[in-house]
């Protein structure tokens, strides 16, 4: 479906008529007060307006928020899922995904620049922004050097709605290949509840045991979800 509808354009990239004044007000509020000045639906509305300049994008923005459960769900929704919403085309999907990519880069920067263990909150913010709203389970492995600096953030597995296949030997082999001194395991729970399962605990302990004789330390296993996060080490489970 095309992203834009027929209509006049006043040359400013906004639809002529009553939509122009509304978008101008959103733009002025954004410029004066930053992102906090706009509601979630207004942020998505204005983002879509940049991609679909000849349409009233407020109804579409509200529909996206309902469909995906909030702004986090909208930004992290797969492109094909976004494209199934009536009124969303390639350009508007791209606008959503570029906003997500920019947000992730912003959260990732402080994690890459400082020792991870000394910048724990920044790491949690990055991981929640990247994974908490994913619709399927993802397992990532963060590889650290001897100074606990991040040397690689890798997607190890992408699973179904409630599970992802992770093999102990593959995790440890990859750590050895990269020369990792330590790793942090991370995965998300699409249900939103970050409580660890018995399988989560058993897998973590198996990887830690396999890494110990090879001098690969498992610092933690973090589980993230829309409702928060859990550290297995903080819970005394590692």
Rosetta blueprint (number, residue, H / E / L):
1 X L
2 X L
3 X L
4 X L
5 X L
6 X L
7 X L
8 X L
9 X E
10 X L
11 X L
12 X L
13 X L
14 X L
15 X E
16 X L
17 X L
18 X H
19 X H
20 X H
21 X H
22 X H
23 X H
24 X H
25 X H
26 X H
27 X H
28 X H
29 X H
30 X H
31 X H
32 X H
33 X H
34 X H
35 X H
36 X H
37 X H
38 X L
39 X L
40 X H
41 X H
42 X H
43 X H
44 X H
45 X H
46 X H
47 X H
48 X H
49 X H
50 X H
51 X H
52 X L
53 X L
54 X L
55 X L
56 X L
57 X L
58 X H
59 X H
60 X H
61 X H
62 X H
63 X H
64 X H
65 X H
66 X H
67 X H
68 X H
69 X L
70 X L
71 X H
72 X H
73 X H
74 X H
75 X H
76 X H
77 X L
78 X L
79 X H
80 X H
81 X H
82 X H
83 X H
84 X L
85 X L
86 X L
87 X L
88 X L
89 X L
90 X H
91 X H
92 X H
93 X H
94 X H
95 X H
96 X H
97 X H
98 X H
99 X H
100 X H
101 X H
102 X H
103 X H
104 X H
105 X H
106 X H
107 X H
108 X H
109 X H
110 X H
111 X H
112 X H
113 X H
114 X L
115 X L
116 X H
117 X H
118 X H
119 X L
120 X H
121 X H
122 X H
123 X H
124 X H
125 X H
126 X H
127 X H
128 X H
129 X H
130 X H
131 X H
132 X L
133 X L
134 X L
135 X L
136 X L
137 X L
138 X E
139 X E
140 X E
141 X E
142 X E
143 X E
144 X E
145 X L
146 X L
147 X L
148 X L
149 X L
150 X E
151 X E
152 X E
153 X E
154 X E
155 X E
156 X E
157 X E
158 X E
159 X L
160 X L
161 X L
162 X L
163 X L
164 X L
165 X L
166 X L
167 X L
168 X H
169 X H
170 X H
171 X H
172 X H
173 X H
174 X H
175 X H
176 X H
177 X H
178 X H
179 X L
180 X L
181 X L
182 X E
183 X E
184 X E
185 X E
186 X E
187 X E
188 X E
189 X L
190 X L
191 X L
192 X L
193 X L
194 X L
195 X L
196 X L
197 X L
198 X H
199 X H
200 X H
201 X H
202 X H
203 X H
204 X H
205 X H
206 X H
207 X H
208 X H
209 X H
210 X H
211 X H
212 X H
213 X L
214 X L
215 X L
216 X L
217 X E
218 X E
219 X E
220 X E
221 X E
222 X E
223 X E
224 X E
225 X E
226 X L
227 X L
228 X E
229 X E
230 X E
231 X E
232 X L
233 X L
234 X L
235 X L
236 X L
237 X L
238 X L
